């Protein structure tokens, strides 16, 4: 049940679910179910990669027990199993709670009911469960449910591009907005096949998509590359000011920042660097976008030397796999390179180019290549086949959370297959 399905197929899924639940009336013993109300999450938490990860979270209990997962029209999920305890199922549910930890429905500080999931012991709760599934199936059959479902599906990028006039409005909004709640962190991890991920450092960044929805809803901030570039320079300044003012504890650990070259050469970065020198700090890496490097090689070379002289590692970001054979990392003088994961990389690596890519990774350095945007086990599997040992993405986040939840940091990672 990966990816989007047509509305008619999704409605059929609910009818199949109803028929299945009706047949369970005489076979309730030892069966449990949990209804995951993903439709109640904020839209930016219901995007395709979130839903894919949510589905793969139940791979383990499905294989271990007699279980099944149904995805509904509104993106809710129903998991049913026989022979599993509440603790067995809750292990998977806890992973999702970590994944969606920032969503308001997870806030139960007032002791109110759990809005994220509803549990059923089918030996005693079967009538209530059947009634709930009947309502779900009925809603899917109604024409009105189609528009409601459409609104609940992961958001598509808005069609309206951001122009120069609205950019000024965006700049003004960013200048006055409190962006502390928009600062994101994502681990970059070392991982070998069959092993647990080990966090090497954390990237600090603003999500442009999230900021756009919060400050300028209805606009596609990515429509114009050069307006987007100008916007990222503004956000760079806000991030440095935020980190300088708050003395963020992440700065005492190993971390990375994705910055424009113009930002690295600006006074704000020098002030930030002085702050780091004055206190305890871990190893720091600065990520520079490939398009920014190519736009002004002279400025890149100056910024690269400045960063290295001041103890920073330099990472070249924004690479696609087809550009790797052209890259001479040592000659460019960068320490790390980031390659974007995508299905086209899987197809490329499965063909005649597999050996070429493996050789390129070996030449660049197996401990120098980061595969980012990893949203599925396939990313880790393909990366391992190519000799890559460092990964970043939402799927890697779930593996890190697996490790954190088990005693002593030990885990049994999901197979990358």
Residue, then its C-alpha position, 0 to 999 in steps of 0.5 A: x500500500x505504497x504511494x497514492x491510489x485512485x479514489x475509486x480504488x481507495x473506496x474499494x479498499x474500505x468496502x473490502x475492509x468492511x467485508x473482512x470485519x463482518x467475517x471476523x464476528x465469529x473469530x474475535x479471540x486474540x484479535x486487536x485493532x488500532x485506528x490511526x487518525x492520520x487525517x487529523x494531522x496538519x496538511x504538511x504532515x500528510x505528504x507522500x513521504x510521511x504516509x509511506x513511512x507510516x505504512x512501512x512502520x507496520x512491516x515488522x508486526x505484519x510479518x511477525x503476527x497475523x496482521x493486515x494494514x488498510x489505508x482509507x480514503x482520508x489517509x487514516x490507517x487501520x491495523x488489525x492483528x491476531x496474537x499480538x499484545x498491546x505492547x507489540x502494536x504500540x511499538x509501531x505506534x510509538x514510532x509514528x508518535x515520534x515522527x509526528x511529534x510536532x503536530x498539535x494532535x500529539x499535545x495531550x498536556x491537559x489529559x484529554x483523550x488520545x486524538x491520534x489513535x483508537x484501540x479496540x480489543x475485538x473480543x469485547x469491543x467488536x460491536x463498536x469497531x464494526x460500527x466505526x468501520x461501517x461509518x468509514x465505508x458509508x462516508x467513502x461511498x458518498x460523493x461529498x466524501x470525494x471532495x473531503x478526501x481530496x482536501x485531506x490528501x497530501x498537498x500539491x505545490x500551489x500553482x501561483x508563483x511568487x513574483x517580485x512584488x510578493x517577494x517584498x511582502x514575504x521579506x517583510x513578514x520574515x523580518x517580523x516573524x518569530x522563526x524559532x519554531x520553524x527551525x528543523x533538525x535532521x541527523x546525518x547518519x553512518x550506517x552499514x548493511x544490517x546495522x543500526x544508524x549512528x548519528x554523525x551530525x545534525x543539519x539545522x535548516x528552515x523548511x521553505x515549504x513549511x515557511x511558505x504555508x505559514x507566511x505566504x499560503x497559496x504561493x509556490x516559493x520554488x517557481x522562480x529559481x532566482x527569487x528563491x535564491x534571494x529568499x534563502x539568503x534572507x533566511x540564512x541571515x535569520x538563522x544565524x541571528x537566531x542561533x547567535x541569540x539563543x546560543x542553541x545547544x546543537x552548536x555544542x555538538x557536531x552540526x551542519x548549516x546549508x548556506x549561500x556563498x554570499x552568506x559565508x562572506x557576509x559580516x553576519x557569518x563572521x559574527x556567528x563564527x566568533x560566537x562559536x570560537x568563544x564557546x564550546x563547539x563540535x565539528x561544524x560543516x557548511x553545505x554549499x549548493x552546487x548551483x551556487x558554486x557554479x554561478x560564481x566559482x571565484x567566490x566559492x574558492x574564496x569562501x571554501x578557503x575561508x571556511x577551511x582556514x577556520x576549521x569548517x568542513x565543506x560539503x557540496x550539496x544538490x548533486x544528482x547521480x548522473x553528475x557524480x562521474x564528472x566530479x573531482x572532489x579533491x580538486x574542487x577541495x570539498x570534504x563531503x558531497x550530498x547526492x539526492x535519492x530518487x527512483x531514477x537513481x534506483x533504476x540507474x544503479x540497477x542497469x549497466x551503470x551500477x559498476x560505474x557508480x560504485x567506482x565513482x563512490x570509491x574514488x570520491x570516498x565511501x566516507x565522503x558521500x551522503x545520500x540524502x532525501x532517503x524516504x524508504x528502505x530502498x534508498x538504504x539498500x541501493x546506497x549500500x550496494x553502491x558502497x555509500x555509508x552515510x544517509x539522511x532523510x525521513x526514513x533514516x529518522x524513523x530508524x534513529x527513533x527505533x534506536x532511541x526507544x530501545x534500552x541501551x540504544x540497541x535496535x533491530x533495524x528494518x531490513x533495507x529490502 
